[in-house]
């Protein structure tokens, strides 16, 4: 299966980041275009994904977050039971900020540092019946930063990630899910932020 896609997302919600939670003007427009390839060999499935992403602030006050990223990921799934698939996953991302260097005159925010990140981990897809899906993930992430900001002194960062998603289809019209986890994400006023989350839907 080869999937060609372009996904865009507009968000005007300062609550999405604790660093700007009291700033009503924070928001972003994101666009990711790329390819996904899935090779299904019944008991073994290989998934490869590439995306080019652009992120633009909806307010000139936060132009420091404007950046482009090249993102790659791969998964190898092994069906160890008709209802259980497990396997390794790896990712790599390379991010370049439009304003790497100094603070822009129209922005009070510091310039951020260009970076590359890599992760390796394991995942599982458990389906005890056709209506319940349990998907845990856990792994390790490395961020390598270049000193491209005149405002933020940077250092490389190693951390861990974990995520658990549980979804239940009660009927064809009603489905609920809960997603909880920990990871490190690119920041708004700093190079990264540590994030714990719990999202019912």
Buried (B, 14 or more C-beta within 10 A) or exposed (E): EEEEEEEEEEEEEBEEBBBBEEBEEBBBBBBBBBEBEBEEEEEEBBBEBBBEBBBBBBBEBBBBBBBBBBBBBBBBBEBEEEEBBBBBBBBBBBBBBBBBBEBBEEBEBBBBBBBBBBBEBEBBBBBEEEEEBBBBBBBEBBBBBEEBBEBBEBEEBEBEBBBBBBBBBEEEEEEEBEBBBBBBEBBBBEBBBEBEEEEEE
